[in-house]
């Protein structure tokens, strides 16, 4: 079996920032998580990602996924 590695872009934020992002944007923590792992692509998700990076010290990185 040949395993292929794929990379998925994600944003990591310091602990406690998920709740702050949810409160700031008036949404659930689940919505914040979905935005930070790029599972959603909406105006709200874009705003969450932008604030995570610029306001809360988030870092964009890649997660390795194996098939």
CHARMM internal coordinates of N, CA and C (Angstrom, degrees):
IC EDIT
DIST 1 N 1 CA 1.4492
DIST 1 CA 1 C 1.5299
ANGL 1 N 1 CA 1 C 108.70
DIST 1 C 2 N 1.3132
ANGL 1 CA 1 C 2 N 115.41
DIHE 1 N 1 CA 1 C 2 N 132.00
DIST 2 N 2 CA 1.4574
ANGL 1 C 2 N 2 CA 122.08
DIHE 1 CA 1 C 2 N 2 CA -179.39
DIST 2 CA 2 C 1.5272
ANGL 2 N 2 CA 2 C 109.19
DIHE 1 C 2 N 2 CA 2 C -99.86
DIST 2 C 3 N 1.3272
ANGL 2 CA 2 C 3 N 116.96
DIHE 2 N 2 CA 2 C 3 N 116.06
DIST 3 N 3 CA 1.4630
ANGL 2 C 3 N 3 CA 120.34
DIHE 2 CA 2 C 3 N 3 CA -179.61
DIST 3 CA 3 C 1.5181
ANGL 3 N 3 CA 3 C 109.89
DIHE 2 C 3 N 3 CA 3 C -92.25
DIST 3 C 4 N 1.2927
ANGL 3 CA 3 C 4 N 115.75
DIHE 3 N 3 CA 3 C 4 N 128.73
DIST 4 N 4 CA 1.4561
ANGL 3 C 4 N 4 CA 121.90
DIHE 3 CA 3 C 4 N 4 CA 177.82
DIST 4 CA 4 C 1.5288
ANGL 4 N 4 CA 4 C 108.84
DIHE 3 C 4 N 4 CA 4 C -105.56
DIST 4 C 5 N 1.3068
ANGL 4 CA 4 C 5 N 115.92
DIHE 4 N 4 CA 4 C 5 N 133.83
DIST 5 N 5 CA 1.4667
ANGL 4 C 5 N 5 CA 120.15
DIHE 4 CA 4 C 5 N 5 CA 176.80
DIST 5 CA 5 C 1.5218
ANGL 5 N 5 CA 5 C 108.79
DIHE 4 C 5 N 5 CA 5 C -94.96
DIST 5 C 6 N 1.3218
ANGL 5 CA 5 C 6 N 115.64
DIHE 5 N 5 CA 5 C 6 N 133.33
DIST 6 N 6 CA 1.4578
ANGL 5 C 6 N 6 CA 121.63
DIHE 5 CA 5 C 6 N 6 CA 173.55
DIST 6 CA 6 C 1.5170
ANGL 6 N 6 CA 6 C 107.19
DIHE 5 C 6 N 6 CA 6 C -118.91
DIST 6 C 7 N 1.3072
ANGL 6 CA 6 C 7 N 115.48
DIHE 6 N 6 CA 6 C 7 N 154.52
DIST 7 N 7 CA 1.4573
ANGL 6 C 7 N 7 CA 120.88
DIHE 6 CA 6 C 7 N 7 CA 179.48
DIST 7 CA 7 C 1.5159
ANGL 7 N 7 CA 7 C 109.29
DIHE 6 C 7 N 7 CA 7 C -116.72
DIST 7 C 8 N 1.3303
ANGL 7 CA 7 C 8 N 115.11
DIHE 7 N 7 CA 7 C 8 N 133.76
DIST 8 N 8 CA 1.4629
ANGL 7 C 8 N 8 CA 121.12
DIHE 7 CA 7 C 8 N 8 CA 177.94
DIST 8 CA 8 C 1.5232
ANGL 8 N 8 CA 8 C 107.86
DIHE 7 C 8 N 8 CA 8 C -118.24
DIST 8 C 9 N 1.3177
ANGL 8 CA 8 C 9 N 115.69
DIHE 8 N 8 CA 8 C 9 N 130.18
DIST 9 N 9 CA 1.4644
ANGL 8 C 9 N 9 CA 121.34
DIHE 8 CA 8 C 9 N 9 CA -179.90
DIST 9 CA 9 C 1.5299
ANGL 9 N 9 CA 9 C 109.10
DIHE 8 C 9 N 9 CA 9 C -73.32
DIST 9 C 10 N 1.3310
ANGL 9 CA 9 C 10 N 116.12
DIHE 9 N 9 CA 9 C 10 N 134.21
DIST 10 N 10 CA 1.4591
ANGL 9 C 10 N 10 CA 122.04
DIHE 9 CA 9 C 10 N 10 CA 176.61
DIST 10 CA 10 C 1.5322
ANGL 10 N 10 CA 10 C 108.62
DIHE 9 C 10 N 10 CA 10 C -140.28
DIST 10 C 11 N 1.3224
ANGL 10 CA 10 C 11 N 115.70
DIHE 10 N 10 CA 10 C 11 N 163.50
DIST 11 N 11 CA 1.4654
ANGL 10 C 11 N 11 CA 121.21
DIHE 10 CA 10 C 11 N 11 CA 174.60
DIST 11 CA 11 C 1.5232
ANGL 11 N 11 CA 11 C 107.72
DIHE 10 C 11 N 11 CA 11 C -118.35
DIST 11 C 12 N 1.3288
ANGL 11 CA 11 C 12 N 115.07
DIHE 11 N 11 CA 11 C 12 N 124.69
DIST 12 N 12 CA 1.4670
ANGL 11 C 12 N 12 CA 120.67
DIHE 11 CA 11 C 12 N 12 CA 176.96
DIST 12 CA 12 C 1.5214
ANGL 12 N 12 CA 12 C 108.17
DIHE 11 C 12 N 12 CA 12 C -100.01
DIST 12 C 13 N 1.3330
ANGL 12 CA 12 C 13 N 115.76
DIHE 12 N 12 CA 12 C 13 N 134.74
DIST 13 N 13 CA 1.4639
ANGL 12 C 13 N 13 CA 121.19
DIHE 12 CA 12 C 13 N 13 CA 178.13
DIST 13 CA 13 C 1.5214
ANGL 13 N 13 CA 13 C 109.13
DIHE 12 C 13 N 13 CA 13 C -123.43
DIST 13 C 14 N 1.3330
ANGL 13 CA 13 C 14 N 117.37
DIHE 13 N 13 CA 13 C 14 N 155.14
DIST 14 N 14 CA 1.4688
ANGL 13 C 14 N 14 CA 120.35
DIHE 13 CA 13 C 14 N 14 CA 177.49
DIST 14 CA 14 C 1.5344
ANGL 14 N 14 CA 14 C 111.18
DIHE 13 C 14 N 14 CA 14 C -60.29
DIST 14 C 15 N 1.3205
ANGL 14 CA 14 C 15 N 114.85
DIHE 14 N 14 CA 14 C 15 N 154.20
DIST 15 N 15 CA 1.4595
ANGL 14 C 15 N 15 CA 120.92
DIHE 14 CA 14 C 15 N 15 CA -179.45
DIST 15 CA 15 C 1.5238
ANGL 15 N 15 CA 15 C 110.61
DIHE 14 C 15 N 15 CA 15 C -57.16
DIST 15 C 16 N 1.3173
ANGL 15 CA 15 C 16 N 116.48
DIHE 15 N 15 CA 15 C 16 N 138.20
DIST 16 N 16 CA 1.4541
ANGL 15 C 16 N 16 CA 122.03
DIHE 15 CA 15 C 16 N 16 CA 179.14
DIST 16 CA 16 C 1.5258
ANGL 16 N 16 CA 16 C 113.69
DIHE 15 C 16 N 16 CA 16 C 93.98
DIST 16 C 17 N 1.3083
ANGL 16 CA 16 C 17 N 117.26
DIHE 16 N 16 CA 16 C 17 N -13.77
DIST 17 N 17 CA 1.4635
ANGL 16 C 17 N 17 CA 120.31
DIHE 16 CA 16 C 17 N 17 CA -177.40
DIST 17 CA 17 C 1.5218
ANGL 17 N 17 CA 17 C 113.37
DIHE 16 C 17 N 17 CA 17 C -79.13
DIST 17 C 18 N 1.3118
ANGL 17 CA 17 C 18 N 117.91
DIHE 17 N 17 CA 17 C 18 N -21.60
DIST 18 N 18 CA 1.4669
ANGL 17 C 18 N 18 CA 120.77
DIHE 17 CA 17 C 18 N 18 CA 178.85
DIST 18 CA 18 C 1.5299
ANGL 18 N 18 CA 18 C 109.37
DIHE 17 C 18 N 18 CA 18 C -60.93
DIST 18 C 19 N 1.3192
ANGL 18 CA 18 C 19 N 116.43
DIHE 18 N 18 CA 18 C 19 N -48.58
DIST 19 N 19 CA 1.4633
ANGL 18 C 19 N 19 CA 121.43
DIHE 18 CA 18 C 19 N 19 CA 180.00
DIST 19 CA 19 C 1.5290
ANGL 19 N 19 CA 19 C 110.84
DIHE 18 C 19 N 19 CA 19 C -63.25
DIST 19 C 20 N 1.3217
ANGL 19 CA 19 C 20 N 117.09
DIHE 19 N 19 CA 19 C 20 N -39.98
DIST 20 N 20 CA 1.4638
ANGL 19 C 20 N 20 CA 120.97
DIHE 19 CA 19 C 20 N 20 CA 179.39
DIST 20 CA 20 C 1.5273
ANGL 20 N 20 CA 20 C 111.12
DIHE 19 C 20 N 20 CA 20 C -65.88
DIST 20 C 21 N 1.3290
ANGL 20 CA 20 C 21 N 116.93
DIHE 20 N 20 CA 20 C 21 N -41.04
DIST 21 N 21 CA 1.4630
ANGL 20 C 21 N 21 CA 120.38
DIHE 20 CA 20 C 21 N 21 CA 177.44
DIST 21 CA 21 C 1.5231
ANGL 21 N 21 CA 21 C 110.86
DIHE 20 C 21 N 21 CA 21 C -64.62
DIST 21 C 22 N 1.3303
ANGL 21 CA 21 C 22 N 116.84
DIHE 21 N 21 CA 21 C 22 N -40.40
DIST 22 N 22 CA 1.4635
ANGL 21 C 22 N 22 CA 120.80
DIHE 21 CA 21 C 22 N 22 CA 178.94
DIST 22 CA 22 C 1.5288
ANGL 22 N 22 CA 22 C 110.48
DIHE 21 C 22 N 22 CA 22 C -63.12
DIST 22 C 23 N 1.3206
ANGL 22 CA 22 C 23 N 116.86
DIHE 22 N 22 CA 22 C 23 N -43.29
DIST 23 N 23 CA 1.4658
ANGL 22 C 23 N 23 CA 120.73
DIHE 22 CA 22 C 23 N 23 CA 179.69
DIST 23 CA 23 C 1.5298
ANGL 23 N 23 CA 23 C 110.76
DIHE 22 C 23 N 23 CA 23 C -66.53
DIST 23 C 24 N 1.3184
ANGL 23 CA 23 C 24 N 116.65
DIHE 23 N 23 CA 23 C 24 N -41.81
DIST 24 N 24 CA 1.4578
ANGL 23 C 24 N 24 CA 121.49
DIHE 23 CA 23 C 24 N 24 CA -179.53
DIST 24 CA 24 C 1.5225
ANGL 24 N 24 CA 24 C 111.95
DIHE 23 C 24 N 24 CA 24 C -61.24
DIST 24 C 25 N 1.3198
ANGL 24 CA 24 C 25 N 116.53
DIHE 24 N 24 CA 24 C 25 N -39.09
DIST 25 N 25 CA 1.4619
ANGL 24 C 25 N 25 CA 121.15
DIHE 24 CA 24 C 25 N 25 CA -175.73
DIST 25 CA 25 C 1.5294
ANGL 25 N 25 CA 25 C 113.71
DIHE 24 C 25 N 25 CA 25 C -100.03
DIST 25 C 26 N 1.3251
ANGL 25 CA 25 C 26 N 117.25
DIHE 25 N 25 CA 25 C 26 N 0.88
DIST 26 N 26 CA 1.4592
ANGL 25 C 26 N 26 CA 120.88
DIHE 25 CA 25 C 26 N 26 CA 177.18
DIST 26 CA 26 C 1.5207
ANGL 26 N 26 CA 26 C 113.15
DIHE 25 C 26 N 26 CA 26 C 63.21
DIST 26 C 27 N 1.3383
ANGL 26 CA 26 C 27 N 115.25
DIHE 26 N 26 CA 26 C 27 N 42.44
DIST 27 N 27 CA 1.4620
ANGL 26 C 27 N 27 CA 119.33
DIHE 26 CA 26 C 27 N 27 CA -179.38
DIST 27 CA 27 C 1.5307
ANGL 27 N 27 CA 27 C 109.05
DIHE 26 C 27 N 27 CA 27 C -135.81
DIST 27 C 28 N 1.3140
ANGL 27 CA 27 C 28 N 115.94
DIHE 27 N 27 CA 27 C 28 N -179.50
DIST 28 N 28 CA 1.4696
ANGL 27 C 28 N 28 CA 120.85
DIHE 27 CA 27 C 28 N 28 CA -179.31
DIST 28 CA 28 C 1.5211
ANGL 28 N 28 CA 28 C 111.12
DIHE 27 C 28 N 28 CA 28 C -84.26
DIST 28 C 29 N 1.3184
ANGL 28 CA 28 C 29 N 115.26
DIHE 28 N 28 CA 28 C 29 N 162.71
DIST 29 N 29 CA 1.4653
ANGL 28 C 29 N 29 CA 120.16
DIHE 28 CA 28 C 29 N 29 CA 175.19
DIST 29 CA 29 C 1.5275
ANGL 29 N 29 CA 29 C 110.59
DIHE 28 C 29 N 29 CA 29 C -62.79
DIST 29 C 30 N 1.3277
ANGL 29 CA 29 C 30 N 116.11
DIHE 29 N 29 CA 29 C 30 N -33.91
DIST 30 N 30 CA 1.4680
ANGL 29 C 30 N 30 CA 120.13
DIHE 29 CA 29 C 30 N 30 CA 178.67
DIST 30 CA 30 C 1.5272
ANGL 30 N 30 CA 30 C 110.84
DIHE 29 C 30 N 30 CA 30 C -61.89
DIST 30 C 31 N 1.3264
ANGL 30 CA 30 C 31 N 116.87
DIHE 30 N 30 CA 30 C 31 N -37.82
DIST 31 N 31 CA 1.4636
ANGL 30 C 31 N 31 CA 120.45
DIHE 30 CA 30 C 31 N 31 CA 177.70
DIST 31 CA 31 C 1.5210
ANGL 31 N 31 CA 31 C 111.04
DIHE 30 C 31 N 31 CA 31 C -65.37
DIST 31 C 32 N 1.3268
ANGL 31 CA 31 C 32 N 116.20
DIHE 31 N 31 CA 31 C 32 N -38.27
DIST 32 N 32 CA 1.4645
ANGL 31 C 32 N 32 CA 120.44
DIHE 31 CA 31 C 32 N 32 CA 178.21
DIST 32 CA 32 C 1.5229
ANGL 32 N 32 CA 32 C 110.04
DIHE 31 C 32 N 32 CA 32 C -65.87
DIST 32 C 33 N 1.3345
ANGL 32 CA 32 C 33 N 116.98
DIHE 32 N 32 CA 32 C 33 N -47.25
DIST 33 N 33 CA 1.4640
ANGL 32 C 33 N 33 CA 120.20
DIHE 32 CA 32 C 33 N 33 CA 177.95
DIST 33 CA 33 C 1.5277
ANGL 33 N 33 CA 33 C 110.94
DIHE 32 C 33 N 33 CA 33 C -57.10
DIST 33 C 34 N 1.3250
ANGL 33 CA 33 C 34 N 116.90
DIHE 33 N 33 CA 33 C 34 N -45.89
DIST 34 N 34 CA 1.4669
ANGL 33 C 34 N 34 CA 121.18
DIHE 33 CA 33 C 34 N 34 CA -179.21
DIST 34 CA 34 C 1.5272
ANGL 34 N 34 CA 34 C 111.05
DIHE 33 C 34 N 34 CA 34 C -61.13
DIST 34 C 35 N 1.3156
ANGL 34 CA 34 C 35 N 116.86
DIHE 34 N 34 CA 34 C 35 N -39.35
DIST 35 N 35 CA 1.4658
ANGL 34 C 35 N 35 CA 120.38
DIHE 34 CA 34 C 35 N 35 CA 179.04
DIST 35 CA 35 C 1.5254
ANGL 35 N 35 CA 35 C 110.68
DIHE 34 C 35 N 35 CA 35 C -67.70
DIST 35 C 36 N 1.3243
ANGL 35 CA 35 C 36 N 117.25
DIHE 35 N 35 CA 35 C 36 N -41.79
DIST 36 N 36 CA 1.4635
ANGL 35 C 36 N 36 CA 120.86
DIHE 35 CA 35 C 36 N 36 CA -175.23
DIST 36 CA 36 C 1.5254
ANGL 36 N 36 CA 36 C 112.78
DIHE 35 C 36 N 36 CA 36 C -71.53
DIST 36 C 37 N 1.3234
ANGL 36 CA 36 C 37 N 117.63
DIHE 36 N 36 CA 36 C 37 N -21.72
DIST 37 N 37 CA 1.4726
ANGL 36 C 37 N 37 CA 119.79
DIHE 36 CA 36 C 37 N 37 CA 175.92
DIST 37 CA 37 C 1.5245
ANGL 37 N 37 CA 37 C 111.12
DIHE 36 C 37 N 37 CA 37 C -104.41
DIST 37 C 38 N 1.3316
ANGL 37 CA 37 C 38 N 115.91
DIHE 37 N 37 CA 37 C 38 N 15.05
DIST 38 N 38 CA 1.4698
ANGL 37 C 38 N 38 CA 123.51
DIHE 37 CA 37 C 38 N 38 CA 174.69
DIST 38 CA 38 C 1.5291
ANGL 38 N 38 CA 38 C 112.92
DIHE 37 C 38 N 38 CA 38 C 58.46
DIST 38 C 39 N 1.3334
ANGL 38 CA 38 C 39 N 117.14
DIHE 38 N 38 CA 38 C 39 N 34.09
DIST 39 N 39 CA 1.4626
ANGL 38 C 39 N 39 CA 120.38
DIHE 38 CA 38 C 39 N 39 CA 173.46
DIST 39 CA 39 C 1.5196
ANGL 39 N 39 CA 39 C 111.46
DIHE 38 C 39 N 39 CA 39 C -84.46
DIST 39 C 40 N 1.3342
ANGL 39 CA 39 C 40 N 117.21
DIHE 39 N 39 CA 39 C 40 N -17.33
DIST 40 N 40 CA 1.4535
ANGL 39 C 40 N 40 CA 121.54
DIHE 39 CA 39 C 40 N 40 CA 177.31
DIST 40 CA 40 C 1.5239
ANGL 40 N 40 CA 40 C 109.07
DIHE 39 C 40 N 40 CA 40 C -122.96
DIST 40 C 41 N 1.3241
ANGL 40 CA 40 C 41 N 114.96
DIHE 40 N 40 CA 40 C 41 N 150.21
DIST 41 N 41 CA 1.4560
ANGL 40 C 41 N 41 CA 120.29
DIHE 40 CA 40 C 41 N 41 CA 179.88
DIST 41 CA 41 C 1.5298
ANGL 41 N 41 CA 41 C 108.09
DIHE 40 C 41 N 41 CA 41 C -138.20
DIST 41 C 42 N 1.3211
ANGL 41 CA 41 C 42 N 114.82
DIHE 41 N 41 CA 41 C 42 N 81.43
DIST 42 N 42 CA 1.4623
ANGL 41 C 42 N 42 CA 121.20
DIHE 41 CA 41 C 42 N 42 CA -178.83
DIST 42 CA 42 C 1.5252
ANGL 42 N 42 CA 42 C 108.05
DIHE 41 C 42 N 42 CA 42 C -132.28
DIST 42 C 43 N 1.3048
ANGL 42 CA 42 C 43 N 115.59
DIHE 42 N 42 CA 42 C 43 N 176.27
DIST 43 N 43 CA 1.4699
ANGL 42 C 43 N 43 CA 119.97
DIHE 42 CA 42 C 43 N 43 CA 176.74
DIST 43 CA 43 C 1.5323
ANGL 43 N 43 CA 43 C 109.61
DIHE 42 C 43 N 43 CA 43 C -60.52
DIST 43 C 44 N 1.3298
ANGL 43 CA 43 C 44 N 117.03
DIHE 43 N 43 CA 43 C 44 N -44.03
DIST 44 N 44 CA 1.4637
ANGL 43 C 44 N 44 CA 121.21
DIHE 43 CA 43 C 44 N 44 CA 179.19
DIST 44 CA 44 C 1.5284
ANGL 44 N 44 CA 44 C 110.75
DIHE 43 C 44 N 44 CA 44 C -62.57
DIST 44 C 45 N 1.3186
ANGL 44 CA 44 C 45 N 117.56
DIHE 44 N 44 CA 44 C 45 N -45.00
DIST 45 N 45 CA 1.4666
ANGL 44 C 45 N 45 CA 121.26
DIHE 44 CA 44 C 45 N 45 CA -179.69
DIST 45 CA 45 C 1.5285
ANGL 45 N 45 CA 45 C 110.49
DIHE 44 C 45 N 45 CA 45 C -61.00
DIST 45 C 46 N 1.3186
ANGL 45 CA 45 C 46 N 116.67
DIHE 45 N 45 CA 45 C 46 N -41.06
DIST 46 N 46 CA 1.4637
ANGL 45 C 46 N 46 CA 120.44
DIHE 45 CA 45 C 46 N 46 CA 177.59
DIST 46 CA 46 C 1.5139
ANGL 46 N 46 CA 46 C 112.06
DIHE 45 C 46 N 46 CA 46 C -63.26
DIST 46 C 47 N 1.3291
ANGL 46 CA 46 C 47 N 116.81
DIHE 46 N 46 CA 46 C 47 N -40.83
DIST 47 N 47 CA 1.4641
ANGL 46 C 47 N 47 CA 121.35
DIHE 46 CA 46 C 47 N 47 CA 178.51
DIST 47 CA 47 C 1.5263
ANGL 47 N 47 CA 47 C 110.60
DIHE 46 C 47 N 47 CA 47 C -65.72
DIST 47 C 48 N 1.3244
ANGL 47 CA 47 C 48 N 116.79
DIHE 47 N 47 CA 47 C 48 N -40.32
DIST 48 N 48 CA 1.4737
ANGL 47 C 48 N 48 CA 120.79
DIHE 47 CA 47 C 48 N 48 CA 178.25
DIST 48 CA 48 C 1.5198
ANGL 48 N 48 CA 48 C 109.84
DIHE 47 C 48 N 48 CA 48 C -63.07
DIST 48 C 49 N 1.3241
ANGL 48 CA 48 C 49 N 117.88
DIHE 48 N 48 CA 48 C 49 N -46.72
DIST 49 N 49 CA 1.4694
ANGL 48 C 49 N 49 CA 121.09
DIHE 48 CA 48 C 49 N 49 CA 179.88
DIST 49 CA 49 C 1.5288
ANGL 49 N 49 CA 49 C 111.15
DIHE 48 C 49 N 49 CA 49 C -62.91
DIST 49 C 50 N 1.3207
ANGL 49 CA 49 C 50 N 117.05
DIHE 49 N 49 CA 49 C 50 N -43.10
DIST 50 N 50 CA 1.4664
ANGL 49 C 50 N 50 CA 121.09
DIHE 49 CA 49 C 50 N 50 CA 179.98
DIST 50 CA 50 C 1.5346
ANGL 50 N 50 CA 50 C 110.74
DIHE 49 C 50 N 50 CA 50 C -60.93
DIST 50 C 51 N 1.3388
ANGL 50 CA 50 C 51 N 116.58
DIHE 50 N 50 CA 50 C 51 N -46.58
DIST 51 N 51 CA 1.4634
ANGL 50 C 51 N 51 CA 120.03
DIHE 50 CA 50 C 51 N 51 CA 179.80
DIST 51 CA 51 C 1.5258
ANGL 51 N 51 CA 51 C 111.69
DIHE 50 C 51 N 51 CA 51 C -68.43
DIST 51 C 52 N 1.3163
ANGL 51 CA 51 C 52 N 117.27
DIHE 51 N 51 CA 51 C 52 N -36.34
DIST 52 N 52 CA 1.4653
ANGL 51 C 52 N 52 CA 120.62
DIHE 51 CA 51 C 52 N 52 CA 178.07
DIST 52 CA 52 C 1.5231
ANGL 52 N 52 CA 52 C 110.16
DIHE 51 C 52 N 52 CA 52 C -59.34
DIST 52 C 53 N 1.3313
ANGL 52 CA 52 C 53 N 116.48
DIHE 52 N 52 CA 52 C 53 N -40.96
DIST 53 N 53 CA 1.4614
ANGL 52 C 53 N 53 CA 121.07
DIHE 52 CA 52 C 53 N 53 CA -178.41
DIST 53 CA 53 C 1.5272
ANGL 53 N 53 CA 53 C 112.69
DIHE 52 C 53 N 53 CA 53 C -78.01
DIST 53 C 54 N 1.3270
ANGL 53 CA 53 C 54 N 117.44
DIHE 53 N 53 CA 53 C 54 N -43.73
DIST 54 N 54 CA 1.4623
ANGL 53 C 54 N 54 CA 119.72
DIHE 53 CA 53 C 54 N 54 CA -171.59
DIST 54 CA 54 C 1.5276
ANGL 54 N 54 CA 54 C 114.59
DIHE 53 C 54 N 54 CA 54 C -91.43
DIST 54 C 55 N 1.3403
ANGL 54 CA 54 C 55 N 117.26
DIHE 54 N 54 CA 54 C 55 N -30.08
DIST 55 N 55 CA 1.4682
ANGL 54 C 55 N 55 CA 120.23
DIHE 54 CA 54 C 55 N 55 CA -175.59
DIST 55 CA 55 C 1.5297
ANGL 55 N 55 CA 55 C 112.49
DIHE 54 C 55 N 55 CA 55 C -102.59
DIST 55 C 56 N 1.3372
ANGL 55 CA 55 C 56 N 116.74
DIHE 55 N 55 CA 55 C 56 N -39.87
DIST 56 N 56 CA 1.4598
ANGL 55 C 56 N 56 CA 120.78
DIHE 55 CA 55 C 56 N 56 CA -171.51
DIST 56 CA 56 C 1.5270
ANGL 56 N 56 CA 56 C 114.26
DIHE 55 C 56 N 56 CA 56 C -104.08
DIST 56 C 57 N 1.3174
ANGL 56 CA 56 C 57 N 118.10
DIHE 56 N 56 CA 56 C 57 N 10.74
DIST 57 N 57 CA 1.4628
ANGL 56 C 57 N 57 CA 120.48
DIHE 56 CA 56 C 57 N 57 CA 174.63
DIST 57 CA 57 C 1.5166
ANGL 57 N 57 CA 57 C 114.92
DIHE 56 C 57 N 57 CA 57 C 72.06
DIST 57 C 58 N 1.3235
ANGL 57 CA 57 C 58 N 116.70
DIHE 57 N 57 CA 57 C 58 N 26.90
DIST 58 N 58 CA 1.4550
ANGL 57 C 58 N 58 CA 120.27
DIHE 57 CA 57 C 58 N 58 CA 178.64
DIST 58 CA 58 C 1.5209
ANGL 58 N 58 CA 58 C 111.60
DIHE 57 C 58 N 58 CA 58 C -69.75
DIST 58 C 59 N 1.3272
ANGL 58 CA 58 C 59 N 115.08
DIHE 58 N 58 CA 58 C 59 N 156.74
DIST 59 N 59 CA 1.4564
ANGL 58 C 59 N 59 CA 122.12
DIHE 58 CA 58 C 59 N 59 CA -179.54
DIST 59 CA 59 C 1.5175
ANGL 59 N 59 CA 59 C 108.31
DIHE 58 C 59 N 59 CA 59 C -127.82
DIST 59 C 60 N 1.3349
ANGL 59 CA 59 C 60 N 115.68
DIHE 59 N 59 CA 59 C 60 N 129.13
DIST 60 N 60 CA 1.4618
ANGL 59 C 60 N 60 CA 119.82
DIHE 59 CA 59 C 60 N 60 CA 177.39
DIST 60 CA 60 C 1.5209
ANGL 60 N 60 CA 60 C 108.18
DIHE 59 C 60 N 60 CA 60 C -82.41
DIST 60 C 61 N 1.3198
ANGL 60 CA 60 C 61 N 115.89
DIHE 60 N 60 CA 60 C 61 N 130.74
DIST 61 N 61 CA 1.4480
ANGL 60 C 61 N 61 CA 121.71
DIHE 60 CA 60 C 61 N 61 CA -179.39
DIST 61 CA 61 C 1.5286
ANGL 61 N 61 CA 61 C 108.74
DIHE 60 C 61 N 61 CA 61 C -143.08
DIST 61 C 62 N 1.3109
ANGL 61 CA 61 C 62 N 116.40
DIHE 61 N 61 CA 61 C 62 N -177.13
DIST 62 N 62 CA 1.4586
ANGL 61 C 62 N 62 CA 120.45
DIHE 61 CA 61 C 62 N 62 CA 179.05
DIST 62 CA 62 C 1.5102
ANGL 62 N 62 CA 62 C 109.90
DIHE 61 C 62 N 62 CA 62 C -123.27
DIST 62 C 63 N 1.3199
ANGL 62 CA 62 C 63 N 115.29
DIHE 62 N 62 CA 62 C 63 N 139.59
DIST 63 N 63 CA 1.4541
ANGL 62 C 63 N 63 CA 122.21
DIHE 62 CA 62 C 63 N 63 CA 177.17
DIST 63 CA 63 C 1.5288
ANGL 63 N 63 CA 63 C 107.47
DIHE 62 C 63 N 63 CA 63 C -103.70
DIST 63 C 64 N 1.3226
ANGL 63 CA 63 C 64 N 116.70
DIHE 63 N 63 CA 63 C 64 N 135.18
DIST 64 N 64 CA 1.4498
ANGL 63 C 64 N 64 CA 120.90
DIHE 63 CA 63 C 64 N 64 CA -179.63
DIST 64 CA 64 C 1.5245
ANGL 64 N 64 CA 64 C 109.42
DIHE 63 C 64 N 64 CA 64 C -87.15
DIST 64 C 65 N 1.3214
ANGL 64 CA 64 C 65 N 115.91
DIHE 64 N 64 CA 64 C 65 N 128.42
DIST 65 N 65 CA 1.4661
ANGL 64 C 65 N 65 CA 122.43
DIHE 64 CA 64 C 65 N 65 CA 176.42
DIST 65 CA 65 C 1.5048
ANGL 65 N 65 CA 65 C 108.06
DIHE 64 C 65 N 65 CA 65 C -118.52
DIST 65 C 66 N 1.3214
ANGL 65 CA 65 C 66 N 117.65
DIHE 65 N 65 CA 65 C 66 N 134.49
DIST 66 N 66 CA 1.4608
ANGL 65 C 66 N 66 CA 121.89
DIHE 65 CA 65 C 66 N 66 CA 177.22
DIST 66 CA 66 C 1.5135
ANGL 66 N 66 CA 66 C 110.12
DIHE 65 C 66 N 66 CA 66 C -107.70
DIST 66 C 67 N 1.3086
ANGL 66 CA 66 C 67 N 116.27
DIHE 66 N 66 CA 66 C 67 N 138.47
DIST 67 N 67 CA 1.4718
ANGL 66 C 67 N 67 CA 121.03
DIHE 66 CA 66 C 67 N 67 CA 177.65
DIST 67 CA 67 C 1.4997
ANGL 67 N 67 CA 67 C 110.14
DIHE 66 C 67 N 67 CA 67 C -92.14
END
COOR INIT
IC SEED 1 N 1 CA 1 C
IC BUILD
